[in-house]
Amino acid sequence: MKTEKKARLEAAGFKVSSADEFLGLSAGESALVSLRLHLASEVRRRRLHQQFSQAELARRLHSSQSRIAKLEAAEADVSLDLLFRALLATGAKMREVGKLIAAA
């Protein structure tokens, strides 16, 4: 958020904080959320680049299209295992997955 906007909101009596502070997330929980978002975004990017539908990716993973939609939305009930399998199913190599984790 821009400094000016933050100052205006605080002057109007609003408390401005991060999502982590608002949700009371620990550093580890925040890192996990960031990792999920980063991996889900990459799955979607790779799927679209390869012109796969969500249904096609679901078939490759023996899953459902709705599960892939949840995966790409980084929903909390999607396992990291499914995120990693989706990356590998879109052709990611282990080294690339490692770089994605490091960049998250």
C-alpha positions in Angstrom: 0.0 0.0 0.0 1.2 3.5 -0.8 2.5 5.5 2.1 0.1 8.4 1.3 -3.0 6.1 1.3 -1.8 4.4 4.5 -1.4 7.8 6.2 -4.9 8.9 5.1 -6.5 5.8 6.4 -4.7 6.0 9.7 -5.6 9.6 10.1 -9.3 8.7 9.5 -9.0 6.2 12.4 -8.4 3.0 10.5 -5.9 0.4 11.6 -3.7 -0.6 8.7 -1.9 -3.9 8.9 -0.8 -6.8 6.8 -2.9 -9.9 6.1 -0.5 -11.9 8.2 -1.2 -9.6 11.2 -4.9 -9.5 10.6 -5.1 -13.3 10.4 -2.6 -13.9 13.2 -0.3 -16.0 11.1 3.0 -17.2 12.4 6.1 -16.8 10.1 5.8 -20.5 9.2 2.1 -20.3 8.4 2.7 -17.2 6.3 5.5 -19.0 4.4 3.2 -21.9 3.7 0.5 -19.6 2.3 3.1 -17.9 0.1 4.4 -21.3 -1.1 0.9 -22.6 -2.0 0.1 -19.4 -3.9 3.4 -19.5 -5.8 3.1 -23.2 -6.7 -0.6 -22.9 -7.7 0.2 -19.9 -9.9 2.9 -21.8 -11.6 0.7 -24.8 -12.3 -1.9 -22.6 -13.9 0.8 -20.8 -16.0 2.3 -24.0 -17.2 -1.1 -25.6 -17.9 -2.2 -22.6 -20.0 1.2 -22.5 -21.8 0.8 -26.1 -22.8 -2.9 -25.4 -23.7 -4.2 -28.1 -21.3 -7.7 -27.7 -20.0 -8.3 -28.2 -16.3 -10.1 -31.5 -17.3 -7.0 -32.7 -19.2 -4.7 -32.0 -16.3 -7.2 -33.7 -14.0 -7.1 -36.8 -16.3 -3.3 -36.9 -16.1 -3.4 -36.7 -12.3 -6.4 -39.2 -11.9 -8.3 -36.4 -10.2 -11.3 -34.1 -11.1 -11.6 -30.8 -12.9 -13.1 -29.2 -9.8 -10.0 -30.3 -7.8 -7.7 -28.7 -10.4 -9.8 -25.5 -10.1 -9.3 -25.6 -6.3 -5.6 -26.3 -6.8 -5.2 -23.3 -9.1 -7.1 -21.1 -6.5 -4.6 -22.3 -3.9 -7.3 -23.5 -1.6 -6.1 -24.8 1.8 -7.6 -28.2 1.4 -5.5 -29.0 -1.6 -2.4 -31.0 -0.6 1.1 -30.0 -1.4 1.4 -33.5 -2.9 -1.2 -32.7 -5.5 0.5 -29.3 -6.2 3.8 -31.1 -6.8 2.3 -33.8 -8.9 0.5 -31.2 -11.0 3.8 -29.4 -11.6 5.5 -32.6 -12.7 2.5 -33.6 -14.9 3.0 -30.3 -16.8 6.6 -31.2 -17.5 8.4 -29.4 -14.6 11.7 -31.0 -13.7 12.8 -31.6 -10.1 15.3 -28.7 -10.4 12.6 -26.4 -11.6 10.4 -27.4 -8.6 13.3 -26.7 -6.3 13.8 -23.2 -7.8 10.0 -22.5 -7.4 10.2 -23.5 -3.7 13.3 -21.3 -3.2 11.6 -18.3 -4.9 8.4 -18.5 -2.9 
